[in-house]
Amino acid sequence: MLEDIRNCYRVGKVLFSGHAKNEMDEEEFGRIIENEVNEVVLNGRIIEHYSDDTPYPSCLIFGRTEKNRPLHVVCAYSGDDDLAIIITVYQPDPQKWINYERRKL
């Protein structure tokens, strides 16, 4: 799935949901810009799979921006449309995540 998403990024076939745009603008740790999301998707890795999500399976990508900012991107891939869909984006709270990769219990 990650390679399909990255291929969409490379050719500009990416859709940001309204929710993602809102979360990016109102992120509690500071506004997230599209370029930061691009950096994470193109260089990060999947840390959780949500194969039962509808209408498309999705995944949680963790990565760091060029400025070392940790971000999580929930992204789906539509094979029918060959389109990456950014569902939400946020900077993970270190009090809720271990090394930003595993949820604290």
Residue pairs with C-beta under 8 A, 6 or more apart in sequence:
1 46
1 49
1 57
1 59
1 77
2 45
2 46
2 59
2 61
4 77
4 79
4 82
4 84
5 41
5 61
5 75
5 77
5 84
6 41
6 42
8 14
8 77
8 82
8 83
8 84
9 38
9 41
9 42
9 84
13 81
13 82
13 83
13 84
14 83
14 84
14 85
14 86
15 83
15 84
15 85
15 86
16 24
16 34
16 37
16 86
17 85
17 86
17 87
17 88
19 87
19 88
20 86
20 87
20 88
20 89
23 32
23 88
23 89
23 90
24 31
24 32
24 33
24 34
24 37
24 89
25 31
27 89
27 90
27 91
28 91
29 91
30 91
32 71
32 89
32 90
32 91
36 65
36 69
36 71
37 71
37 73
37 86
37 89
39 63
39 64
39 65
39 66
40 61
40 62
40 63
40 64
40 65
40 71
40 73
41 61
41 63
41 73
41 75
41 84
43 63
43 64
44 61
44 62
44 63
44 64
44 71
44 73
45 61
45 62
45 63
46 59
46 60
46 61
47 60
47 61
47 62
47 101
47 102
48 59
48 60
49 57
49 59
49 60
50 57
50 58
50 59
50 60
50 74
51 57
53 76
55 78
56 76
56 77
56 78
56 85
57 76
57 77
58 74
58 75
58 76
58 77
58 85
58 87
59 74
59 75
59 76
60 72
60 73
60 74
61 72
61 73
61 74
61 75
62 70
62 71
62 72
62 92
62 100
62 101
63 70
63 71
63 73
64 70
64 71
65 71
69 91
70 91
70 92
70 100
71 89
71 90
71 91
71 92
72 89
72 90
72 91
72 92
72 100
73 86
73 88
73 89
74 86
74 87
74 88
74 89
75 84
75 85
75 86
75 87
76 84
76 85
76 87
77 83
77 84
77 85
78 85
92 100
94 100
95 104
96 103
96 104
97 103
97 104
98 104
